[in-house]
Amino acid sequence: MRERKEVCLDRQRGISLTGLVLVLMVLGLFAVLVIKILPSFLEYRSVRDGIVRAKAAGGSPAEMQQAFDKFAEINNVDVVRGRDLVISRDGASPEISFAYEKRIPLLDNATLVIDYDGTTDASGVAAAKPASAD
């Protein structure tokens, strides 16, 4: 014989309308943050790729700065210029580093500040001083 399953209509299942609205608000805030931060991060990645290419181009520090400026012009990078790069020779090969601060306005009186830095040095220590960029 088969047993009957008792159905409890007293218990509710699922999410309430209030819970759904709260979850959607949190997801919306997260999406807005991602939309505002993502361009800044992509620009940082372009700068990092630019110093790698400038180092690969080699030559004097002025030639590396010019190579970076050409890369920055092609990739629409405005936060760092060749003159902002710190080029040091600690051994046989030069190391290029940069650092800058990016301010992202969120609301009227709230701003997100991100410090970006990068280097071609294998140790990962950037020799550059932070420069303000808006």
ROTOR-976870 format. One line per field, with one value per residue: residue number from 1; residue in three letters; z, x, y of N, C-alpha, C in turn. Coordinates in Angstrom, 1 decimal. Example, Ala and Ser with C-alpha at 12.3 -4.5 7.8 and 13.67 -1.06 7.14 Angstrom:
! residues 2
nr	c(1, 2)
rest	c(Ala, Ser)
n.Z	c(7.8, 7.1)
n.X	c(13.2, 12.8)
n.Y	c(-5.7, -2.2)
ca.Z	c(7.8, 7.1)
ca.X	c(12.3, 13.7)
ca.Y	c(-4.5, -1.1)
c.Z	c(7.8, 7.9)
c.X	c(13.2, 12.9)
c.Y	c(-3.3, 0.0)
END
This chain:
! residues 134
nr	c(1, 2, 3, 4, 5, 6, 7, 8, 9, 10, 11, 12, 13, 14, 15, 16, 17, 18, 19, 20, 21, 22, 23, 24, 25, 26, 27, 28, 29, 30, 31, 32, 33, 34, 35, 36, 37, 38, 39, 40, 41, 42, 43, 44, 45, 46, 47, 48, 49, 50, 51, 52, 53, 54, 55, 56, 57, 58, 59, 60, 61, 62, 63, 64, 65, 66, 67, 68, 69, 70, 71, 72, 73, 74, 75, 76, 77, 78, 79, 80, 81, 82, 83, 84, 85, 86, 87, 88, 89, 90, 91, 92, 93, 94, 95, 96, 97, 98, 99, 100, 101, 102, 103, 104, 105, 106, 107, 108, 109, 110, 111, 112, 113, 114, 115, 116, 117, 118, 119, 120, 121, 122, 123, 124, 125, 126, 127, 128, 129, 130, 131, 132, 133, 134)
rest	c(Met, Arg, Glu, Arg, Lys, Glu, Val, Cys, Leu, Asp, Arg, Gln, Arg, Gly, Ile, Ser, Leu, Thr, Gly, Leu, Val, Leu, Val, Leu, Met, Val, Leu, Gly, Leu, Phe, Ala, Val, Leu, Val, Ile, Lys, Ile, Leu, Pro, Ser, Phe, Leu, Glu, Tyr, Arg, Ser, Val, Arg, Asp, Gly, Ile, Val, Arg, Ala, Lys, Ala, Ala, Gly, Gly, Ser, Pro, Ala, Glu, Met, Gln, Gln, Ala, Phe, Asp, Lys, Phe, Ala, Glu, Ile, Asn, Asn, Val, Asp, Val, Val, Arg, Gly, Arg, Asp, Leu, Val, Ile, Ser, Arg, Asp, Gly, Ala, Ser, Pro, Glu, Ile, Ser, Phe, Ala, Tyr, Glu, Lys, Arg, Ile, Pro, Leu, Leu, Asp, Asn, Ala, Thr, Leu, Val, Ile, Asp, Tyr, Asp, Gly, Thr, Thr, Asp, Ala, Ser, Gly, Val, Ala, Ala, Ala, Lys, Pro, Ala, Ser, Ala, Asp)
n.Z	c(0.0, -0.6, 1.0, 2.0, 1.3, 3.5, 3.2, 4.2, 4.6, 6.2, 6.5, 4.9, 1.9, 0.2, -0.8, 0.6, -0.5, 0.6, 1.3, -1.3, -2.5, -0.9, -1.5, -4.3, -4.1, -2.9, -4.8, -6.9, -5.9, -5.8, -8.5, -9.5, -8.2, -9.4, -12.1, -11.9, -11.0, -12.7, -15.3, -14.3, -13.3, -15.6, -17.0, -15.3, -15.8, -18.5, -18.2, -16.8, -18.7, -20.5, -19.3, -19.4, -22.1, -22.7, -21.4, -22.8, -25.2, -24.7, -24.6, -23.9, -20.9, -21.7, -24.2, -23.5, -22.1, -24.2, -25.7, -24.0, -23.9, -26.6, -26.5, -24.6, -25.8, -28.0, -26.6, -25.1, -22.5, -19.8, -17.2, -16.5, -17.7, -19.8, -18.5, -15.9, -15.1, -13.1, -13.7, -13.1, -12.8, -11.5, -11.9, -14.6, -16.3, -16.9, -14.6, -14.5, -12.9, -11.5, -9.8, -8.7, -7.7, -7.8, -7.8, -7.4, -7.8, -5.9, -4.6, -3.7, -1.5, -1.1, -1.9, -3.6, -3.1, -4.7, -4.6, -7.0, -8.1, -9.8, -11.2, -13.1, -11.9, -10.5, -7.8, -7.1, -5.8, -6.0, -7.1, -7.3, -6.4, -5.1, -7.3, -7.7, -9.5, -11.2)
n.X	c(0.8, 0.4, 1.7, 0.2, 1.2, 1.4, 0.2, 1.3, -0.3, 0.0, 2.6, 4.8, 6.6, 9.5, 10.6, 9.9, 8.1, 9.3, 11.8, 12.8, 12.9, 14.9, 17.1, 17.3, 18.0, 20.5, 22.0, 21.7, 23.2, 25.7, 26.1, 26.2, 28.5, 30.4, 30.2, 31.1, 33.8, 35.1, 36.0, 38.2, 39.9, 40.4, 41.9, 44.1, 45.2, 45.9, 47.9, 49.8, 50.4, 51.5, 53.9, 55.3, 55.6, 57.1, 59.5, 60.3, 60.9, 63.2, 66.3, 67.3, 66.2, 64.6, 63.8, 62.3, 60.2, 59.1, 58.2, 56.3, 54.5, 53.5, 52.2, 50.3, 48.8, 47.7, 46.1, 44.4, 45.1, 45.1, 45.9, 48.5, 51.6, 54.6, 56.5, 55.9, 56.7, 58.9, 62.1, 64.5, 67.8, 69.0, 70.5, 71.5, 69.3, 66.8, 64.3, 60.9, 58.5, 55.3, 52.9, 49.8, 46.8, 43.4, 40.3, 37.0, 33.9, 31.1, 28.6, 27.0, 28.6, 30.4, 33.2, 35.2, 38.5, 41.2, 44.4, 46.7, 49.5, 52.4, 55.0, 57.8, 59.6, 60.7, 60.5, 58.3, 58.1, 57.2, 58.9, 57.9, 56.5, 53.2, 51.0, 48.6, 45.6, 42.7)
n.Y	c(-1.2, 2.2, 5.1, 8.1, 11.4, 13.9, 17.2, 20.2, 23.1, 25.1, 26.0, 28.3, 28.6, 29.7, 33.0, 36.1, 39.1, 41.4, 40.4, 39.7, 42.3, 43.5, 41.8, 42.3, 45.1, 45.0, 43.5, 45.4, 47.6, 46.5, 46.0, 48.6, 49.5, 47.9, 48.7, 51.3, 51.0, 49.2, 50.4, 51.9, 49.9, 48.5, 50.5, 50.7, 48.1, 48.4, 50.4, 48.9, 46.9, 48.6, 49.4, 47.1, 46.7, 48.9, 48.4, 46.2, 47.4, 48.7, 50.5, 53.9, 55.6, 57.8, 56.9, 54.7, 56.0, 57.4, 55.2, 54.2, 56.4, 56.4, 53.9, 54.5, 56.6, 55.2, 53.3, 54.9, 55.9, 58.0, 58.6, 58.2, 59.3, 59.1, 60.7, 60.4, 57.9, 55.8, 55.0, 52.8, 51.5, 48.8, 46.7, 44.7, 45.0, 47.5, 48.7, 49.5, 51.5, 52.6, 54.7, 55.7, 57.6, 57.0, 58.6, 57.9, 59.1, 58.3, 59.0, 62.2, 63.2, 61.1, 59.3, 56.9, 55.9, 54.7, 53.2, 52.7, 50.8, 49.6, 47.5, 46.5, 45.0, 41.9, 41.5, 42.9, 45.3, 48.6, 51.5, 54.0, 57.2, 58.0, 59.7, 62.1, 61.6, 62.5)
ca.Z	c(0.0, -0.7, 2.0, 1.6, 1.8, 4.1, 2.7, 5.2, 3.9, 7.1, 6.3, 3.6, 1.4, -0.7, -0.3, 0.7, -1.3, 1.2, 1.1, -2.7, -2.7, -0.3, -2.3, -5.5, -3.8, -2.6, -6.1, -7.7, -5.4, -6.2, -9.9, -9.7, -7.8, -10.5, -13.3, -11.6, -10.7, -13.8, -16.2, -13.6, -13.2, -17.0, -17.3, -14.6, -16.5, -19.6, -17.8, -16.4, -19.9, -21.2, -18.8, -19.8, -23.5, -22.8, -20.9, -23.9, -26.3, -24.3, -24.9, -22.8, -20.2, -22.5, -25.3, -22.8, -21.8, -25.5, -26.1, -23.1, -24.4, -27.8, -26.1, -23.9, -26.8, -28.7, -25.7, -24.4, -21.1, -19.5, -15.8, -16.4, -18.9, -19.7, -17.5, -14.5, -14.8, -12.4, -14.4, -12.3, -13.2, -10.3, -12.4, -16.1, -17.0, -16.2, -14.0, -14.6, -11.9, -11.5, -8.8, -8.8, -6.9, -8.6, -7.0, -8.1, -7.1, -5.7, -4.3, -3.6, -0.6, -0.9, -3.0, -3.4, -3.4, -5.0, -4.9, -8.0, -8.4, -10.6, -11.5, -13.9, -11.0, -10.1, -6.4, -7.0, -5.1, -6.9, -6.6, -7.6, -5.4, -5.6, -7.9, -7.7, -10.8, -11.1)
ca.X	c(0.0, 1.1, 1.4, -0.1, 2.0, 0.5, 0.6, 1.1, -0.6, 0.3, 4.0, 5.0, 7.9, 10.0, 11.0, 8.8, 8.3, 10.3, 13.1, 13.1, 13.3, 16.2, 18.1, 17.5, 18.7, 21.9, 22.5, 21.8, 24.3, 26.9, 26.3, 26.6, 29.9, 31.2, 30.1, 32.0, 35.2, 35.6, 36.9, 39.4, 40.7, 40.9, 42.9, 45.3, 45.7, 46.6, 49.2, 50.7, 50.8, 52.3, 55.3, 56.0, 56.0, 58.2, 60.7, 60.7, 61.4, 64.6, 66.9, 67.5, 65.0, 63.8, 63.2, 61.2, 59.1, 58.4, 57.5, 55.1, 53.6, 52.9, 51.2, 49.2, 48.0, 46.9, 45.1, 43.6, 45.4, 45.3, 46.3, 50.0, 52.4, 55.9, 57.3, 55.5, 57.3, 60.2, 62.9, 65.7, 68.7, 69.6, 71.4, 71.7, 68.1, 66.1, 63.0, 59.9, 57.4, 54.4, 51.9, 48.8, 45.6, 42.2, 39.2, 35.8, 32.7, 30.0, 27.4, 27.4, 29.7, 31.1, 34.2, 36.0, 39.8, 42.0, 45.8, 47.2, 50.9, 52.9, 56.4, 58.3, 60.6, 60.2, 60.2, 57.0, 58.2, 57.2, 59.7, 57.3, 55.7, 51.9, 50.7, 47.1, 45.0, 41.3)
ca.Y	c(0.0, 3.5, 6.0, 9.4, 12.5, 15.0, 18.5, 21.3, 24.4, 26.2, 26.5, 29.0, 28.4, 30.7, 34.3, 37.1, 40.3, 42.3, 39.8, 39.9, 43.7, 43.7, 41.1, 43.1, 46.3, 44.7, 43.2, 46.6, 48.4, 45.8, 46.2, 50.0, 49.6, 47.2, 49.5, 52.5, 50.6, 48.4, 51.2, 52.3, 48.7, 48.3, 51.5, 50.2, 47.0, 49.0, 51.0, 47.8, 46.3, 49.6, 49.5, 45.9, 46.9, 50.0, 47.8, 45.3, 48.2, 48.9, 51.8, 54.8, 56.0, 58.7, 56.1, 53.9, 56.9, 57.7, 54.0, 54.2, 57.5, 55.9, 52.9, 55.2, 57.3, 54.2, 52.7, 55.9, 56.0, 59.4, 58.8, 58.1, 59.6, 58.6, 61.4, 59.9, 56.6, 55.8, 54.0, 52.6, 50.4, 48.2, 45.6, 44.8, 45.5, 48.6, 48.4, 50.6, 51.4, 53.7, 54.7, 56.8, 57.5, 57.2, 58.9, 57.5, 59.6, 57.4, 59.9, 63.6, 63.4, 59.8, 59.0, 55.8, 56.2, 53.4, 53.5, 51.7, 50.8, 48.5, 47.5, 45.3, 44.3, 40.6, 41.5, 43.5, 46.6, 49.7, 52.6, 55.3, 57.9, 58.2, 60.9, 62.3, 61.7, 62.4)
c.Z	c(0.0, 0.5, 1.4, 2.1, 2.3, 3.6, 3.8, 4.5, 4.9, 6.9, 4.9, 3.2, 0.4, 0.0, -0.3, -0.2, -0.8, 1.1, -0.4, -3.0, -2.1, -1.1, -3.6, -5.3, -3.6, -4.0, -7.0, -7.2, -5.8, -7.7, -10.2, -9.3, -8.9, -11.7, -13.1, -11.5, -11.9, -14.8, -15.5, -13.5, -14.6, -17.4, -16.6, -15.3, -17.8, -19.3, -17.4, -17.7, -20.7, -20.7, -19.2, -21.3, -23.6, -22.3, -22.1, -25.0, -26.0, -24.7, -23.7, -22.0, -21.0, -23.6, -24.7, -22.5, -23.1, -25.9, -25.3, -23.6, -25.7, -27.5, -25.4, -24.8, -27.6, -27.9, -24.8, -22.9, -20.8, -18.1, -15.6, -17.7, -18.7, -18.7, -16.1, -14.1, -14.0, -13.1, -13.6, -12.9, -12.0, -10.7, -13.9, -16.8, -16.2, -15.6, -14.1, -13.6, -12.0, -10.2, -9.0, -8.0, -7.8, -7.6, -7.9, -7.3, -7.1, -5.6, -4.2, -2.7, -0.3, -2.2, -2.6, -3.9, -3.6, -5.3, -5.8, -8.0, -9.1, -10.9, -12.4, -13.1, -10.5, -8.6, -6.1, -6.2, -6.0, -6.3, -6.8, -6.4, -6.0, -6.2, -8.0, -9.2, -10.6, -12.3)
c.X	c(0.9, 0.7, 1.1, 0.8, 1.1, 1.1, 0.3, 0.9, -0.3, 1.7, 4.1, 6.4, 8.2, 10.4, 9.9, 9.1, 9.4, 11.7, 13.6, 13.6, 14.6, 17.3, 18.4, 18.2, 20.2, 22.6, 22.7, 23.0, 25.6, 27.2, 26.7, 28.1, 30.8, 31.3, 31.0, 33.4, 35.8, 36.5, 38.2, 40.4, 41.3, 42.0, 44.2, 46.0, 46.5, 47.9, 50.2, 51.3, 51.8, 53.8, 56.1, 56.5, 57.2, 59.5, 61.2, 61.3, 62.9, 65.0, 67.2, 66.2, 64.1, 63.1, 62.1, 60.0, 58.3, 57.6, 56.2, 54.0, 52.8, 51.8, 50.0, 48.3, 47.1, 45.8, 44.3, 43.8, 45.8, 45.9, 47.8, 50.6, 53.8, 56.8, 57.0, 56.1, 58.6, 61.0, 64.2, 66.5, 69.4, 70.6, 71.6, 70.5, 67.4, 64.7, 62.1, 58.8, 56.5, 53.5, 51.1, 47.6, 44.5, 41.1, 37.9, 34.6, 31.6, 28.6, 27.9, 28.6, 30.5, 32.0, 35.0, 37.4, 40.6, 43.4, 46.3, 48.7, 51.3, 54.3, 56.7, 59.3, 60.0, 59.9, 58.8, 57.0, 58.3, 58.0, 59.1, 56.5, 54.3, 51.7, 49.2, 46.7, 43.5, 40.6)
c.Y	c(1.3, 4.4, 7.4, 10.4, 13.5, 16.3, 19.5, 22.6, 25.5, 26.8, 27.2, 28.7, 29.5, 32.0, 35.3, 38.3, 41.2, 41.7, 39.9, 41.3, 44.0, 43.0, 41.9, 44.4, 46.0, 44.3, 44.5, 47.5, 47.8, 46.0, 47.6, 50.2, 49.0, 48.1, 50.8, 52.1, 49.9, 49.3, 51.6, 51.1, 48.4, 49.2, 51.1, 49.0, 47.4, 49.6, 49.9, 47.1, 47.3, 49.6, 48.2, 46.0, 47.9, 49.3, 46.9, 46.1, 48.6, 50.3, 52.6, 55.1, 56.9, 57.9, 55.2, 54.8, 57.2, 56.4, 53.9, 55.2, 57.0, 54.8, 53.5, 56.0, 56.3, 53.6, 53.6, 55.9, 57.4, 59.6, 58.8, 58.4, 59.1, 59.4, 61.0, 58.6, 56.8, 54.7, 54.0, 51.4, 49.9, 47.1, 45.8, 45.3, 46.6, 48.1, 49.6, 50.4, 52.7, 53.6, 55.9, 56.5, 57.8, 57.5, 58.7, 58.1, 58.6, 58.1, 61.3, 63.8, 62.1, 59.5, 57.8, 56.1, 54.9, 53.8, 52.3, 51.9, 49.6, 48.6, 46.3, 44.5, 43.0, 40.6, 42.1, 44.8, 47.7, 50.9, 53.9, 55.8, 58.1, 59.6, 61.0, 62.4, 61.5, 61.9)
END
